[in-house]
Amino acid sequence: MSDTPLLDVRGLTTHYVSARGTRVTRAVEDVSFTLRDGETLGIVGESGSGKTTLALSLLRLLPPGARIIAGAIRFEGEDLLAKREPEMRQDPMASLNPLFTIGDQVGEPLRVHEGASRRGAWERARELLGAVRISAPNARVRNYPHELSGGMRQRIVGAIAISCGPRLLIADEPTTSLDVTIQAQYLSLLRELQRAQGLALIFITHNLGIVARMCDKVAVMYGGRIVESGPVRRIFGAPAHPYTRALIESIPKPPDPAALPEGCAFHPRCPVRLEKCATERPRDSVVGDEHRTACWLHG
């Protein structure tokens, strides 16, 4: 791995300014971090902590009213903030367009950025759909987004993202709308693509369980700032900031199905447990209309 960072962010500050210029929201404040080839950085924090604004700042895709007021973003040694708009041209599709086929949408970046013909882009689109485990890619390129499941649409977005062979992929809450099984499959696929293509990855999420599984290092954001950062094992094992500790303590810890405790399985973690909870399994109790719970507090 090279000693020179692939991405080097220094003092990045992004503010939202109201239409009249009378109110300033400090969405990202003095953020610095580095990312090397092949590394995965998890950026975590609650909603409103500045995670998504940070991602949009890195790509210079900020909405009206938001602007970068300080800092530097160097990718492969080049300062992205010094580049003109044509040099920063991005794939305009933040999500799948219901009016266009999958083949057109997966092939669009190839036509825009690499000058591929429509036929050549479609051929490559079939290959990319196969790479993200879309079955029957020859047929799927002719489908429209509404004809596919949520999990398949998520994979197609992934195919678009890797179509031009990027060195860095930024994934902002990519598993939010997926059920647990599809989420696990998607994360496994993302990891395989990363290894196969040598991608560096920035994974933005509120899910610390995903960070523990996917990331090499983590940056914890609160109030627009990175309040703690470091290797995942270090941060999870010995968090230094009270906010980080609060986040980690909030992660649900499911019991081992092979070693369930007597009585109520939740009693070792319950802050309001009764003495009988450790020895007697609670029965279902009626709490209200069509509302039931298995808890001795309502027995």
Summary of the structure (lengths in Angstrom):
residues: 299
radius of gyration: 23.0
end to end distance: 59.8
largest distance: 72.3
contacts: 840
relative contact order: 0.13
helix: 38%
strand: 24%
